[in-house]
Each structure stands twice: as structure tokens, then as C-alpha cells.
Amino acid sequence: MKYKCPICGWEYDSEKGCEKCGIAPGTPIEELPEEFECPVCGVPKKHFAKKD
């Protein structure tokens, strides 16, 4: 599943995780810490939108 930051367009792909953020592949966005933010612009994960 992919989620997109509404401000800068950065995408979190749960299948790939985020090596830069230390998040392992296969980690669903729901399992990310509540304080997770976009690594590019700092928007909190609660504002990310599911990408079809």
C-alpha cells in the first residue's frame, strides 16, 4: 500500500519501507510511530492520503 504526503508528494510504500527512516520493508503505515513525519517536509503521518 502506498501513501502520499499532501504537501510535497513524498510517498511511503509499505512494501518497500523507508531505509532512510529505518523502517523495514513490509511495515504498514498503521505500525509506524504516531510521531512519524514525512522525511522531506515534516508533515505528520495522519495527514498522508492512501494512494490508489
C-alpha positions as CSV (number, residue, x, y, z in Angstrom):
1,M,0.0,0.0,0.0
2,K,1.2,3.5,-0.8
3,Y,0.6,6.7,1.0
4,K,1.3,10.2,-0.3
5,C,2.3,13.3,1.6
6,P,-0.2,16.1,0.8
7,I,2.4,18.9,0.9
8,C,5.4,17.7,-1.0
9,G,4.2,14.5,-2.7
10,W,6.7,12.1,-1.0
11,E,5.4,8.5,-1.0
12,Y,5.5,5.9,1.7
13,D,5.4,2.4,0.2
14,S,4.7,-0.2,2.9
15,E,6.2,-2.9,0.7
16,K,9.5,-1.1,0.5
17,G,9.5,0.6,3.9
18,C,11.9,3.6,4.2
19,E,15.6,2.8,4.6
20,K,16.4,6.4,5.3
21,C,13.9,6.4,8.2
22,G,15.0,3.0,9.5
23,I,11.6,1.4,8.6
24,A,11.8,-2.2,7.4
25,P,10.1,-3.4,4.2
26,G,6.6,-4.8,4.8
27,T,5.8,-2.3,7.6
28,P,2.2,-1.0,7.3
29,I,1.7,2.7,7.9
30,E,-0.5,1.9,10.9
31,E,2.5,0.4,12.6
32,L,4.7,3.5,12.2
33,P,5.2,5.5,15.4
34,E,2.5,8.2,15.9
35,E,5.2,10.8,15.7
36,F,6.3,9.7,12.2
37,E,6.6,12.6,9.9
38,C,7.4,13.0,6.2
39,P,11.2,12.9,5.9
40,V,11.1,15.6,3.3
41,C,8.8,18.3,4.7
42,G,7.8,17.1,8.3
43,V,4.1,16.6,7.8
44,P,2.7,14.1,10.4
45,K,1.6,10.7,9.0
46,K,-2.0,11.3,10.0
47,H,-2.2,13.7,7.0
48,F,-1.0,11.2,4.5
49,A,-3.5,10.0,1.9
50,K,-3.9,6.5,0.6
51,K,-2.8,6.3,-3.0
52,D,-4.8,4.0,-5.3
